[in-house]
Amino acid sequence: MLGVLVCPKTKGPLTYDSATNELISKKAKLAYPIRDGVPILLVESARKLDEDT
């Protein structure tokens, strides 16, 4: 399923971070939460990543 999901901001690929249970957009520097198995792909709900991430 991850292959068909893209970042809503950049339309770039997402990677899964099992430690935080988030989908990561490296290009946008955002982490999208997954709640009850459902990815919340809203920019407003995303967590900003540190510059070194």
mmCIF entry with sequence, helices, sheets and N, C-alpha, C, O atoms, coordinates in Angstrom:
data_MODEL
# 
_entry.id   MODEL 
# 
_entity.id                         1 
_entity.type                       polymer 
_entity.pdbx_number_of_molecules   1 
# 
_entity_poly.entity_id                      1 
_entity_poly.type                           'polypeptide(L)' 
_entity_poly.nstd_linkage                   no 
_entity_poly.nstd_monomer                   no 
_entity_poly.pdbx_seq_one_letter_code       MLGVLVCPKTKGPLTYDSATNELISKKAKLAYPIRDGVPILLVESARKLDEDT 
_entity_poly.pdbx_seq_one_letter_code_can   MLGVLVCPKTKGPLTYDSATNELISKKAKLAYPIRDGVPILLVESARKLDEDT 
_entity_poly.pdbx_strand_id                 A 
# 
loop_
_entity_poly_seq.entity_id 
_entity_poly_seq.num 
_entity_poly_seq.mon_id 
_entity_poly_seq.hetero 
1 1  MET n 
1 2  LEU n 
1 3  GLY n 
1 4  VAL n 
1 5  LEU n 
1 6  VAL n 
1 7  CYS n 
1 8  PRO n 
1 9  LYS n 
1 10 THR n 
1 11 LYS n 
1 12 GLY n 
1 13 PRO n 
1 14 LEU n 
1 15 THR n 
1 16 TYR n 
1 17 ASP n 
1 18 SER n 
1 19 ALA n 
1 20 THR n 
1 21 ASN n 
1 22 GLU n 
1 23 LEU n 
1 24 ILE n 
1 25 SER n 
1 26 LYS n 
1 27 LYS n 
1 28 ALA n 
1 29 LYS n 
1 30 LEU n 
1 31 ALA n 
1 32 TYR n 
1 33 PRO n 
1 34 ILE n 
1 35 ARG n 
1 36 ASP n 
1 37 GLY n 
1 38 VAL n 
1 39 PRO n 
1 40 ILE n 
1 41 LEU n 
1 42 LEU n 
1 43 VAL n 
1 44 GLU n 
1 45 SER n 
1 46 ALA n 
1 47 ARG n 
1 48 LYS n 
1 49 LEU n 
1 50 ASP n 
1 51 GLU n 
1 52 ASP n 
1 53 THR n 
# 
_struct_asym.id          A 
_struct_asym.entity_id   1 
# 
loop_
_struct_conf.conf_type_id 
_struct_conf.id 
_struct_conf.pdbx_PDB_helix_id 
_struct_conf.beg_label_comp_id 
_struct_conf.beg_label_asym_id 
_struct_conf.beg_label_seq_id 
_struct_conf.pdbx_beg_PDB_ins_code 
_struct_conf.end_label_comp_id 
_struct_conf.end_label_asym_id 
_struct_conf.end_label_seq_id 
_struct_conf.pdbx_end_PDB_ins_code 
_struct_conf.beg_auth_comp_id 
_struct_conf.beg_auth_asym_id 
_struct_conf.beg_auth_seq_id 
_struct_conf.end_auth_comp_id 
_struct_conf.end_auth_asym_id 
_struct_conf.end_auth_seq_id 
_struct_conf.pdbx_PDB_helix_class 
_struct_conf.details 
_struct_conf.pdbx_PDB_helix_length 
HELX_P HELX_P1 AA1 LEU A 2  ? VAL A 4  ? LEU A 2  VAL A 4  5 ? 3 
HELX_P HELX_P2 AA2 VAL A 43 ? SER A 45 ? VAL A 43 SER A 45 5 ? 3 
# 
_struct_conf_type.id          HELX_P 
_struct_conf_type.criteria    ? 
_struct_conf_type.reference   ? 
# 
loop_
_struct_sheet.id 
_struct_sheet.type 
_struct_sheet.number_strands 
_struct_sheet.details 
AA1 ? 4 ? 
AA2 ? 4 ? 
# 
loop_
_struct_sheet_order.sheet_id 
_struct_sheet_order.range_id_1 
_struct_sheet_order.range_id_2 
_struct_sheet_order.offset 
_struct_sheet_order.sense 
AA1 1 2 ? anti-parallel 
AA1 2 3 ? anti-parallel 
AA1 3 4 ? anti-parallel 
AA2 1 2 ? anti-parallel 
AA2 2 3 ? anti-parallel 
AA2 3 4 ? anti-parallel 
# 
loop_
_struct_sheet_range.sheet_id 
_struct_sheet_range.id 
_struct_sheet_range.beg_label_comp_id 
_struct_sheet_range.beg_label_asym_id 
_struct_sheet_range.beg_label_seq_id 
_struct_sheet_range.pdbx_beg_PDB_ins_code 
_struct_sheet_range.end_label_comp_id 
_struct_sheet_range.end_label_asym_id 
_struct_sheet_range.end_label_seq_id 
_struct_sheet_range.pdbx_end_PDB_ins_code 
_struct_sheet_range.beg_auth_comp_id 
_struct_sheet_range.beg_auth_asym_id 
_struct_sheet_range.beg_auth_seq_id 
_struct_sheet_range.end_auth_comp_id 
_struct_sheet_range.end_auth_asym_id 
_struct_sheet_range.end_auth_seq_id 
AA1 1 THR A 15 ? ASP A 17 ? THR A 15 ASP A 17 
AA1 2 GLU A 22 ? SER A 25 ? GLU A 22 SER A 25 
AA1 3 LEU A 30 ? ARG A 35 ? LEU A 30 ARG A 35 
AA1 4 VAL A 38 ? PRO A 39 ? VAL A 38 PRO A 39 
AA2 1 THR A 15 ? ASP A 17 ? THR A 15 ASP A 17 
AA2 2 GLU A 22 ? SER A 25 ? GLU A 22 SER A 25 
AA2 3 LEU A 30 ? ARG A 35 ? LEU A 30 ARG A 35 
AA2 4 ARG A 47 ? LYS A 48 ? ARG A 47 LYS A 48 
# 
loop_
_atom_site.group_PDB 
_atom_site.id 
_atom_site.type_symbol 
_atom_site.label_atom_id 
_atom_site.label_alt_id 
_atom_site.label_comp_id 
_atom_site.label_asym_id 
_atom_site.label_entity_id 
_atom_site.label_seq_id 
_atom_site.pdbx_PDB_ins_code 
_atom_site.Cartn_x 
_atom_site.Cartn_y 
_atom_site.Cartn_z 
_atom_site.occupancy 
_atom_site.B_iso_or_equiv 
_atom_site.pdbx_formal_charge 
_atom_site.auth_seq_id 
_atom_site.auth_comp_id 
_atom_site.auth_asym_id 
_atom_site.auth_atom_id 
_atom_site.pdbx_PDB_model_num 
ATOM 1   N N  . MET A 1 1  ? 0.823  -1.199 0.000  1.00 0.00 ? 1  MET A N  1 
ATOM 2   C CA . MET A 1 1  ? 0.000  0.000  0.000  1.00 0.00 ? 1  MET A CA 1 
ATOM 3   C C  . MET A 1 1  ? 0.865  1.260  0.000  1.00 0.00 ? 1  MET A C  1 
ATOM 4   O O  . MET A 1 1  ? 0.477  2.285  -0.561 1.00 0.00 ? 1  MET A O  1 
ATOM 5   N N  . LEU A 1 2  ? 2.029  1.181  0.625  1.00 0.00 ? 2  LEU A N  1 
ATOM 6   C CA . LEU A 1 2  ? 2.909  2.342  0.717  1.00 0.00 ? 2  LEU A CA 1 
ATOM 7   C C  . LEU A 1 2  ? 3.330  2.838  -0.664 1.00 0.00 ? 2  LEU A C  1 
ATOM 8   O O  . LEU A 1 2  ? 3.599  4.027  -0.835 1.00 0.00 ? 2  LEU A O  1 
ATOM 9   N N  . GLY A 1 3  ? 3.390  1.960  -1.632 1.00 0.00 ? 3  GLY A N  1 
ATOM 10  C CA . GLY A 1 3  ? 3.801  2.327  -2.980 1.00 0.00 ? 3  GLY A CA 1 
ATOM 11  C C  . GLY A 1 3  ? 2.847  3.270  -3.690 1.00 0.00 ? 3  GLY A C  1 
ATOM 12  O O  . GLY A 1 3  ? 3.247  3.960  -4.627 1.00 0.00 ? 3  GLY A O  1 
ATOM 13  N N  . VAL A 1 4  ? 1.591  3.311  -3.262 1.00 0.00 ? 4  VAL A N  1 
ATOM 14  C CA . VAL A 1 4  ? 0.613  4.187  -3.925 1.00 0.00 ? 4  VAL A CA 1 
ATOM 15  C C  . VAL A 1 4  ? 0.369  5.487  -3.160 1.00 0.00 ? 4  VAL A C  1 
ATOM 16  O O  . VAL A 1 4  ? -0.279 6.395  -3.681 1.00 0.00 ? 4  VAL A O  1 
ATOM 17  N N  . LEU A 1 5  ? 0.873  5.587  -1.944 1.00 0.00 ? 5  LEU A N  1 
ATOM 18  C CA . LEU A 1 5  ? 0.693  6.804  -1.157 1.00 0.00 ? 5  LEU A CA 1 
ATOM 19  C C  . LEU A 1 5  ? 1.812  7.791  -1.449 1.00 0.00 ? 5  LEU A C  1 
ATOM 20  O O  . LEU A 1 5  ? 2.971  7.399  -1.586 1.00 0.00 ? 5  LEU A O  1 
ATOM 21  N N  . VAL A 1 6  ? 1.468  9.064  -1.542 1.00 0.00 ? 6  VAL A N  1 
ATOM 22  C CA . VAL A 1 6  ? 2.461  10.116 -1.748 1.00 0.00 ? 6  VAL A CA 1 
ATOM 23  C C  . VAL A 1 6  ? 2.188  11.253 -0.765 1.00 0.00 ? 6  VAL A C  1 
ATOM 24  O O  . VAL A 1 6  ? 1.094  11.367 -0.211 1.00 0.00 ? 6  VAL A O  1 
ATOM 25  N N  . CYS A 1 7  ? 3.185  12.073 -0.566 1.00 0.00 ? 7  CYS A N  1 
ATOM 26  C CA . CYS A 1 7  ? 3.047  13.241 0.293  1.00 0.00 ? 7  CYS A CA 1 
ATOM 27  C C  . CYS A 1 7  ? 2.061  14.213 -0.363 1.00 0.00 ? 7  CYS A C  1 
ATOM 28  O O  . CYS A 1 7  ? 2.218  14.541 -1.539 1.00 0.00 ? 7  CYS A O  1 
ATOM 29  N N  . PRO A 1 8  ? 1.056  14.674 0.370  1.00 0.00 ? 8  PRO A N  1 
ATOM 30  C CA . PRO A 1 8  ? 0.093  15.599 -0.233 1.00 0.00 ? 8  PRO A CA 1 
ATOM 31  C C  . PRO A 1 8  ? 0.689  16.972 -0.547 1.00 0.00 ? 8  PRO A C  1 
ATOM 32  O O  . PRO A 1 8  ? 0.145  17.710 -1.368 1.00 0.00 ? 8  PRO A O  1 
ATOM 33  N N  . LYS A 1 9  ? 1.790  17.314 0.094  1.00 0.00 ? 9  LYS A N  1 
ATOM 34  C CA . LYS A 1 9  ? 2.411  18.621 -0.147 1.00 0.00 ? 9  LYS A CA 1 
ATOM 35  C C  . LYS A 1 9  ? 3.337  18.592 -1.360 1.00 0.00 ? 9  LYS A C  1 
ATOM 36  O O  . LYS A 1 9  ? 3.286  19.486 -2.205 1.00 0.00 ? 9  LYS A O  1 
ATOM 37  N N  . THR A 1 10 ? 4.190  17.555 -1.446 1.00 0.00 ? 10 THR A N  1 
ATOM 38  C CA . THR A 1 10 ? 5.203  17.520 -2.503 1.00 0.00 ? 10 THR A CA 1 
ATOM 39  C C  . THR A 1 10 ? 4.894  16.510 -3.602 1.00 0.00 ? 10 THR A C  1 
ATOM 40  O O  . THR A 1 10 ? 5.516  16.541 -4.664 1.00 0.00 ? 10 THR A O  1 
ATOM 41  N N  . LYS A 1 11 ? 3.948  15.621 -3.357 1.00 0.00 ? 11 LYS A N  1 
ATOM 42  C CA . LYS A 1 11 ? 3.624  14.507 -4.261 1.00 0.00 ? 11 LYS A CA 1 
ATOM 43  C C  . LYS A 1 11 ? 4.795  13.525 -4.380 1.00 0.00 ? 11 LYS A C  1 
ATOM 44  O O  . LYS A 1 11 ? 4.849  12.712 -5.303 1.00 0.00 ? 11 LYS A O  1 
ATOM 45  N N  . GLY A 1 12 ? 5.729  13.617 -3.428 1.00 0.00 ? 12 GLY A N  1 
ATOM 46  C CA . GLY A 1 12 ? 6.889  12.730 -3.404 1.00 0.00 ? 12 GLY A CA 1 
ATOM 47  C C  . GLY A 1 12 ? 6.621  11.479 -2.594 1.00 0.00 ? 12 GLY A C  1 
ATOM 48  O O  . GLY A 1 12 ? 5.561  11.347 -1.982 1.00 0.00 ? 12 GLY A O  1 
ATOM 49  N N  . PRO A 1 13 ? 7.587  10.548 -2.585 1.00 0.00 ? 13 PRO A N  1 
ATOM 50  C CA . PRO A 1 13 ? 7.416  9.275  -1.883 1.00 0.00 ? 13 PRO A CA 1 
ATOM 51  C C  . PRO A 1 13 ? 7.409  9.440  -0.366 1.00 0.00 ? 13 PRO A C  1 
ATOM 52  O O  . PRO A 1 13 ? 7.945  10.403 0.182  1.00 0.00 ? 13 PRO A O  1 
ATOM 53  N N  . LEU A 1 14 ? 6.786  8.471  0.287  1.00 0.00 ? 14 LEU A N  1 
ATOM 54  C CA . LEU A 1 14 ? 6.756  8.401  1.744  1.00 0.00 ? 14 LEU A CA 1 
ATOM 55  C C  . LEU A 1 14 ? 7.453  7.128  2.190  1.00 0.00 ? 14 LEU A C  1 
ATOM 56  O O  . LEU A 1 14 ? 7.421  6.114  1.493  1.00 0.00 ? 14 LEU A O  1 
ATOM 57  N N  . THR A 1 15 ? 8.079  7.186  3.350  1.00 0.00 ? 15 THR A N  1 
ATOM 58  C CA . THR A 1 15 ? 8.675  5.997  3.948  1.00 0.00 ? 15 THR A CA 1 
ATOM 59  C C  . THR A 1 15 ? 8.040  5.782  5.314  1.00 0.00 ? 15 THR A C  1 
ATOM 60  O O  . THR A 1 15 ? 7.607  6.732  5.967  1.00 0.00 ? 15 THR A O  1 
ATOM 61  N N  . TYR A 1 16 ? 7.991  4.525  5.737  1.00 0.00 ? 16 TYR A N  1 
ATOM 62  C CA . TYR A 1 16 ? 7.363  4.184  7.020  1.00 0.00 ? 16 TYR A CA 1 
ATOM 63  C C  . TYR A 1 16 ? 8.415  4.142  8.110  1.00 0.00 ? 16 TYR A C  1 
ATOM 64  O O  . TYR A 1 16 ? 9.457  3.506  7.950  1.00 0.00 ? 16 TYR A O  1 
ATOM 65  N N  . ASP A 1 17 ? 8.147  4.818  9.218  1.00 0.00 ? 17 ASP A N  1 
ATOM 66  C CA . ASP A 1 17 ? 9.008  4.780  10.401 1.00 0.00 ? 17 ASP A CA 1 
ATOM 67  C C  . ASP A 1 17 ? 8.275  3.984  11.473 1.00 0.00 ? 17 ASP A C  1 
ATOM 68  O O  . ASP A 1 17 ? 7.330  4.477  12.089 1.00 0.00 ? 17 ASP A O  1 
ATOM 69  N N  . SER A 1 18 ? 8.717  2.750  11.689 1.00 0.00 ? 18 SER A N  1 
ATOM 70  C CA . SER A 1 18 ? 8.033  1.872  12.648 1.00 0.00 ? 18 SER A CA 1 
ATOM 71  C C  . SER A 1 18 ? 8.233  2.327  14.094 1.00 0.00 ? 18 SER A C  1 
ATOM 72  O O  . SER A 1 18 ? 7.400  2.024  14.948 1.00 0.00 ? 18 SER A O  1 
ATOM 73  N N  . ALA A 1 19 ? 9.311  3.043  14.385 1.00 0.00 ? 19 ALA A N  1 
ATOM 74  C CA . ALA A 1 19 ? 9.565  3.510  15.750 1.00 0.00 ? 19 ALA A CA 1 
ATOM 75  C C  . ALA A 1 19 ? 8.532  4.542  16.192 1.00 0.00 ? 19 ALA A C  1 
ATOM 76  O O  . ALA A 1 19 ? 8.138  4.573  17.358 1.00 0.00 ? 19 ALA A O  1 
ATOM 77  N N  . THR A 1 20 ? 8.096  5.383  15.259 1.00 0.00 ? 20 THR A N  1 
ATOM 78  C CA . THR A 1 20 ? 7.131  6.433  15.598 1.00 0.00 ? 20 THR A CA 1 
ATOM 79  C C  . THR A 1 20 ? 5.744  6.180  15.017 1.00 0.00 ? 20 THR A C  1 
ATOM 80  O O  . THR A 1 20 ? 4.803  6.920  15.302 1.00 0.00 ? 20 THR A O  1 
ATOM 81  N N  . ASN A 1 21 ? 5.619  5.124  14.194 1.00 0.00 ? 21 ASN A N  1 
ATOM 82  C CA . ASN A 1 21 ? 4.372  4.798  13.510 1.00 0.00 ? 21 ASN A CA 1 
ATOM 83  C C  . ASN A 1 21 ? 3.883  5.992  12.687 1.00 0.00 ? 21 ASN A C  1 
ATOM 84  O O  . ASN A 1 21 ? 2.741  6.435  12.807 1.00 0.00 ? 21 ASN A O  1 
ATOM 85  N N  . GLU A 1 22 ? 4.798  6.498  11.844 1.00 0.00 ? 22 GLU A N  1 
ATOM 86  C CA . GLU A 1 22 ? 4.500  7.644  11.000 1.00 0.00 ? 22 GLU A CA 1 
ATOM 87  C C  . GLU A 1 22 ? 4.979  7.379  9.578  1.00 0.00 ? 22 GLU A C  1 
ATOM 88  O O  . GLU A 1 22 ? 5.848  6.539  9.344  1.00 0.00 ? 22 GLU A O  1 
ATOM 89  N N  . LEU A 1 23 ? 4.399  8.105  8.643  1.00 0.00 ? 23 LEU A N  1 
ATOM 90  C CA . LEU A 1 23 ? 4.880  8.116  7.267  1.00 0.00 ? 23 LEU A CA 1 
ATOM 91  C C  . LEU A 1 23 ? 5.699  9.387  7.092  1.00 0.00 ? 23 LEU A C  1 
ATOM 92  O O  . LEU A 1 23 ? 5.240  10.483 7.413  1.00 0.00 ? 23 LEU A O  1 
ATOM 93  N N  . ILE A 1 24 ? 6.911  9.229  6.582  1.00 0.00 ? 24 ILE A N  1 
ATOM 94  C CA . ILE A 1 24 ? 7.869  10.325 6.511  1.00 0.00 ? 24 ILE A CA 1 
ATOM 95  C C  . ILE A 1 24 ? 8.020  10.820 5.079  1.00 0.00 ? 24 ILE A C  1 
ATOM 96  O O  . ILE A 1 24 ? 8.212  10.037 4.148  1.00 0.00 ? 24 ILE A O  1 
ATOM 97  N N  . SER A 1 25 ? 7.929  12.129 4.928  1.00 0.00 ? 25 SER A N  1 
ATOM 98  C CA . SER A 1 25 ? 8.240  12.789 3.663  1.00 0.00 ? 25 SER A CA 1 
ATOM 99  C C  . SER A 1 25 ? 9.546  13.537 3.879  1.00 0.00 ? 25 SER A C  1 
ATOM 100 O O  . SER A 1 25 ? 9.563  14.593 4.510  1.00 0.00 ? 25 SER A O  1 
ATOM 101 N N  . LYS A 1 26 ? 10.635 12.994 3.358  1.00 0.00 ? 26 LYS A N  1 
ATOM 102 C CA . LYS A 1 26 ? 11.935 13.641 3.536  1.00 0.00 ? 26 LYS A CA 1 
ATOM 103 C C  . LYS A 1 26 ? 11.994 14.969 2.782  1.00 0.00 ? 26 LYS A C  1 
ATOM 104 O O  . LYS A 1 26 ? 12.601 15.927 3.260  1.00 0.00 ? 26 LYS A O  1 
ATOM 105 N N  . LYS A 1 27 ? 11.373 15.028 1.621  1.00 0.00 ? 27 LYS A N  1 
ATOM 106 C CA . LYS A 1 27 ? 11.396 16.252 0.818  1.00 0.00 ? 27 LYS A CA 1 
ATOM 107 C C  . LYS A 1 27 ? 10.667 17.400 1.530  1.00 0.00 ? 27 LYS A C  1 
ATOM 108 O O  . LYS A 1 27 ? 11.151 18.532 1.533  1.00 0.00 ? 27 LYS A O  1 
ATOM 109 N N  . ALA A 1 28 ? 9.513  17.113 2.128  1.00 0.00 ? 28 ALA A N  1 
ATOM 110 C CA . ALA A 1 28 ? 8.740  18.142 2.829  1.00 0.00 ? 28 ALA A CA 1 
ATOM 111 C C  . ALA A 1 28 ? 9.180  18.308 4.280  1.00 0.00 ? 28 ALA A C  1 
ATOM 112 O O  . ALA A 1 28 ? 8.790  19.269 4.944  1.00 0.00 ? 28 ALA A O  1 
ATOM 113 N N  . LYS A 1 29 ? 9.999  17.365 4.777  1.00 0.00 ? 29 LYS A N  1 
ATOM 114 C CA . LYS A 1 29 ? 10.425 17.351 6.180  1.00 0.00 ? 29 LYS A CA 1 
ATOM 115 C C  . LYS A 1 29 ? 9.217  17.299 7.115  1.00 0.00 ? 29 LYS A C  1 
ATOM 116 O O  . LYS A 1 29 ? 9.127  18.036 8.097  1.00 0.00 ? 29 LYS A O  1 
ATOM 117 N N  . LEU A 1 30 ? 8.277  16.385 6.763  1.00 0.00 ? 30 LEU A N  1 
ATOM 118 C CA . LEU A 1 30 ? 7.066  16.205 7.551  1.00 0.00 ? 30 LEU A CA 1 
ATOM 119 C C  . LEU A 1 30 ? 6.877  14.729 7.892  1.00 0.00 ? 30 LEU A C  1 
ATOM 120 O O  . LEU A 1 30 ? 7.279  13.843 7.137  1.00 0.00 ? 30 LEU A O  1 
ATOM 121 N N  . ALA A 1 31 ? 6.256  14.485 9.044  1.00 0.00 ? 31 ALA A N  1 
ATOM 122 C CA . ALA A 1 31 ? 5.912  13.138 9.469  1.00 0.00 ? 31 ALA A CA 1 
ATOM 123 C C  . ALA A 1 31 ? 4.404  13.079 9.664  1.00 0.00 ? 31 ALA A C  1 
ATOM 124 O O  . ALA A 1 31 ? 3.842  13.801 10.488 1.00 0.00 ? 31 ALA A O  1 
ATOM 125 N N  . TYR A 1 32 ? 3.762  12.213 8.898  1.00 0.00 ? 32 TYR A N  1 
ATOM 126 C CA . TYR A 1 32 ? 2.306  12.065 8.964  1.00 0.00 ? 32 TYR A CA 1 
ATOM 127 C C  . TYR A 1 32 ? 1.955  10.919 9.911  1.00 0.00 ? 32 TYR A C  1 
ATOM 128 O O  . TYR A 1 32 ? 2.497  9.822  9.771  1.00 0.00 ? 32 TYR A O  1 
ATOM 129 N N  . PRO A 1 33 ? 1.065  11.152 10.866 1.00 0.00 ? 33 PRO A N  1 
ATOM 130 C CA . PRO A 1 33 ? 0.717  10.103 11.823 1.00 0.00 ? 33 PRO A CA 1 
ATOM 131 C C  . PRO A 1 33 ? -0.152 9.007  11.203 1.00 0.00 ? 33 PRO A C  1 
ATOM 132 O O  . PRO A 1 33 ? -0.846 9.220  10.209 1.00 0.00 ? 33 PRO A O  1 
ATOM 133 N N  . ILE A 1 34 ? -0.088 7.841  11.822 1.00 0.00 ? 34 ILE A N  1 
ATOM 134 C CA . ILE A 1 34 ? -0.978 6.737  11.463 1.00 0.00 ? 34 ILE A CA 1 
ATOM 135 C C  . ILE A 1 34 ? -1.789 6.436  12.711 1.00 0.00 ? 34 ILE A C  1 
ATOM 136 O O  . ILE A 1 34 ? -1.230 6.080  13.748 1.00 0.00 ? 34 ILE A O  1 
ATOM 137 N N  . ARG A 1 35 ? -3.098 6.576  12.615 1.00 0.00 ? 35 ARG A N  1 
ATOM 138 C CA . ARG A 1 35 ? -3.988 6.347  13.771 1.00 0.00 ? 35 ARG A CA 1 
ATOM 139 C C  . ARG A 1 35 ? -4.928 5.199  13.464 1.00 0.00 ? 35 ARG A C  1 
ATOM 140 O O  . ARG A 1 35 ? -5.643 5.222  12.462 1.00 0.00 ? 35 ARG A O  1 
ATOM 141 N N  . ASP A 1 36 ? -4.926 4.202  14.320 1.00 0.00 ? 36 ASP A N  1 
ATOM 142 C CA . ASP A 1 36 ? -5.771 3.011  14.151 1.00 0.00 ? 36 ASP A CA 1 
ATOM 143 C C  . ASP A 1 36 ? -5.587 2.391  12.773 1.00 0.00 ? 36 ASP A C  1 
ATOM 144 O O  . ASP A 1 36 ? -6.540 1.896  12.172 1.00 0.00 ? 36 ASP A O  1 
ATOM 145 N N  . GLY A 1 37 ? -4.333 2.423  12.270 1.00 0.00 ? 37 GLY A N  1 
ATOM 146 C CA . GLY A 1 37 ? -4.021 1.818  10.989 1.00 0.00 ? 37 GLY A CA 1 
ATOM 147 C C  . GLY A 1 37 ? -4.332 2.681  9.780  1.00 0.00 ? 37 GLY A C  1 
ATOM 148 O O  . GLY A 1 37 ? -4.152 2.244  8.643  1.00 0.00 ? 37 GLY A O  1 
ATOM 149 N N  . VAL A 1 38 ? -4.798 3.907  10.011 1.00 0.00 ? 38 VAL A N  1 
ATOM 150 C CA . VAL A 1 38 ? -5.172 4.797  8.910  1.00 0.00 ? 38 VAL A CA 1 
ATOM 151 C C  . VAL A 1 38 ? -4.191 5.970  8.857  1.00 0.00 ? 38 VAL A C  1 
ATOM 152 O O  . VAL A 1 38 ? -4.067 6.712  9.831  1.00 0.00 ? 38 VAL A O  1 
ATOM 153 N N  . PRO A 1 39 ? -3.491 6.146  7.725  1.00 0.00 ? 39 PRO A N  1 
ATOM 154 C CA . PRO A 1 39 ? -2.589 7.299  7.625  1.00 0.00 ? 39 PRO A CA 1 
ATOM 155 C C  . PRO A 1 39 ? -3.376 8.599  7.496  1.00 0.00 ? 39 PRO A C  1 
ATOM 156 O O  . PRO A 1 39 ? -4.310 8.701  6.701  1.00 0.00 ? 39 PRO A O  1 
ATOM 157 N N  . ILE A 1 40 ? -2.984 9.584  8.289  1.00 0.00 ? 40 ILE A N  1 
ATOM 158 C CA . ILE A 1 40 ? -3.625 10.896 8.262  1.00 0.00 ? 40 ILE A CA 1 
ATOM 159 C C  . ILE A 1 40 ? -2.751 11.809 7.399  1.00 0.00 ? 40 ILE A C  1 
ATOM 160 O O  . ILE A 1 40 ? -1.798 12.418 7.886  1.00 0.00 ? 40 ILE A O  1 
ATOM 161 N N  . LEU A 1 41 ? -3.087 11.891 6.126  1.00 0.00 ? 41 LEU A N  1 
ATOM 162 C CA . LEU A 1 41 ? -2.265 12.624 5.165  1.00 0.00 ? 41 LEU A CA 1 
ATOM 163 C C  . LEU A 1 41 ? -2.754 14.052 4.986  1.00 0.00 ? 41 LEU A C  1 
ATOM 164 O O  . LEU A 1 41 ? -3.064 14.484 3.876  1.00 0.00 ? 41 LEU A O  1 
ATOM 165 N N  . LEU A 1 42 ? -2.815 14.764 6.078  1.00 0.00 ? 42 LEU A N  1 
ATOM 166 C CA . LEU A 1 42 ? -3.177 16.180 6.077  1.00 0.00 ? 42 LEU A CA 1 
ATOM 167 C C  . LEU A 1 42 ? -1.958 16.969 6.531  1.00 0.00 ? 42 LEU A C  1 
ATOM 168 O O  . LEU A 1 42 ? -1.389 16.681 7.584  1.00 0.00 ? 42 LEU A O  1 
ATOM 169 N N  . VAL A 1 43 ? -1.557 17.953 5.753  1.00 0.00 ? 43 VAL A N  1 
ATOM 170 C CA . VAL A 1 43 ? -0.387 18.754 6.101  1.00 0.00 ? 43 VAL A CA 1 
ATOM 171 C C  . VAL A 1 43 ? -0.568 19.374 7.484  1.00 0.00 ? 43 VAL A C  1 
ATOM 172 O O  . VAL A 1 43 ? 0.392  19.487 8.246  1.00 0.00 ? 43 VAL A O  1 
ATOM 173 N N  . GLU A 1 44 ? -1.788 19.771 7.804  1.00 0.00 ? 44 GLU A N  1 
ATOM 174 C CA . GLU A 1 44 ? -2.074 20.395 9.101  1.00 0.00 ? 44 GLU A CA 1 
ATOM 175 C C  . GLU A 1 44 ? -1.868 19.431 10.268 1.00 0.00 ? 44 GLU A C  1 
ATOM 176 O O  . GLU A 1 44 ? -1.618 19.868 11.391 1.00 0.00 ? 44 GLU A O  1 
ATOM 177 N N  . SER A 1 45 ? -1.970 18.125 10.015 1.00 0.00 ? 45 SER A N  1 
ATOM 178 C CA . SER A 1 45 ? -1.815 17.120 11.063 1.00 0.00 ? 45 SER A CA 1 
ATOM 179 C C  . SER A 1 45 ? -0.389 16.590 11.157 1.00 0.00 ? 45 SER A C  1 
ATOM 180 O O  . SER A 1 45 ? -0.062 15.850 12.085 1.00 0.00 ? 45 SER A O  1 
ATOM 181 N N  . ALA A 1 46 ? 0.451  16.959 10.213 1.00 0.00 ? 46 ALA A N  1 
ATOM 182 C CA . ALA A 1 46 ? 1.818  16.442 10.166 1.00 0.00 ? 46 ALA A CA 1 
ATOM 183 C C  . ALA A 1 46 ? 2.704  17.143 11.191 1.00 0.00 ? 46 ALA A C  1 
ATOM 184 O O  . ALA A 1 46 ? 2.494  18.296 11.567 1.00 0.00 ? 46 ALA A O  1 
ATOM 185 N N  . ARG A 1 47 ? 3.706  16.379 11.619 1.00 0.00 ? 47 ARG A N  1 
ATOM 186 C CA . ARG A 1 47 ? 4.712  16.905 12.536 1.00 0.00 ? 47 ARG A CA 1 
ATOM 187 C C  . ARG A 1 47 ? 5.922  17.327 11.710 1.00 0.00 ? 47 ARG A C  1 
ATOM 188 O O  . ARG A 1 47 ? 6.356  16.603 10.814 1.00 0.00 ? 47 ARG A O  1 
ATOM 189 N N  . LYS A 1 48 ? 6.465  18.514 12.019 1.00 0.00 ? 48 LYS A N  1 
ATOM 190 C CA . LYS A 1 48 ? 7.654  18.983 11.312 1.00 0.00 ? 48 LYS A CA 1 
ATOM 191 C C  . LYS A 1 48 ? 8.868  18.229 11.831 1.00 0.00 ? 48 LYS A C  1 
ATOM 192 O O  . LYS A 1 48 ? 9.028  18.033 13.035 1.00 0.00 ? 48 LYS A O  1 
ATOM 193 N N  . LEU A 1 49 ? 9.717  17.811 10.906 1.00 0.00 ? 49 LEU A N  1 
ATOM 194 C CA . LEU A 1 49 ? 10.938 17.102 11.263 1.00 0.00 ? 49 LEU A CA 1 
ATOM 195 C C  . LEU A 1 49 ? 12.083 18.082 11.450 1.00 0.00 ? 49 LEU A C  1 
ATOM 196 O O  . LEU A 1 49 ? 12.096 19.171 10.876 1.00 0.00 ? 49 LEU A O  1 
ATOM 197 N N  . ASP A 1 50 ? 13.042 17.669 12.267 1.00 0.00 ? 50 ASP A N  1 
ATOM 198 C CA . ASP A 1 50 ? 14.251 18.467 12.469 1.00 0.00 ? 50 ASP A CA 1 
ATOM 199 C C  . ASP A 1 50 ? 15.023 18.566 11.169 1.00 0.00 ? 50 ASP A C  1 
ATOM 200 O O  . ASP A 1 50 ? 14.869 17.717 10.291 1.00 0.00 ? 50 ASP A O  1 
ATOM 201 N N  . GLU A 1 51 ? 15.834 19.571 11.036 1.00 0.00 ? 51 GLU A N  1 
ATOM 202 C CA . GLU A 1 51 ? 16.637 19.773 9.828  1.00 0.00 ? 51 GLU A CA 1 
ATOM 203 C C  . GLU A 1 51 ? 17.582 18.616 9.555  1.00 0.00 ? 51 GLU A C  1 
ATOM 204 O O  . GLU A 1 51 ? 17.877 18.330 8.394  1.00 0.00 ? 51 GLU A O  1 
ATOM 205 N N  . ASP A 1 52 ? 18.070 17.936 10.604 1.00 0.00 ? 52 ASP A N  1 
ATOM 206 C CA . ASP A 1 52 ? 19.035 16.850 10.408 1.00 0.00 ? 52 ASP A CA 1 
ATOM 207 C C  . ASP A 1 52 ? 18.367 15.501 10.163 1.00 0.00 ? 52 ASP A C  1 
ATOM 208 O O  . ASP A 1 52 ? 19.068 14.501 10.010 1.00 0.00 ? 52 ASP A O  1 
ATOM 209 N N  . THR A 1 53 ? 17.053 15.439 10.120 1.00 0.00 ? 53 THR A N  1 
ATOM 210 C CA . THR A 1 53 ? 16.344 14.184 9.906  1.00 0.00 ? 53 THR A CA 1 
ATOM 211 C C  . THR A 1 53 ? 16.190 13.897 8.426  1.00 0.00 ? 53 THR A C  1 
ATOM 212 O O  . THR A 1 53 ? 15.614 12.876 8.051  1.00 0.00 ? 53 THR A O  1 
# 
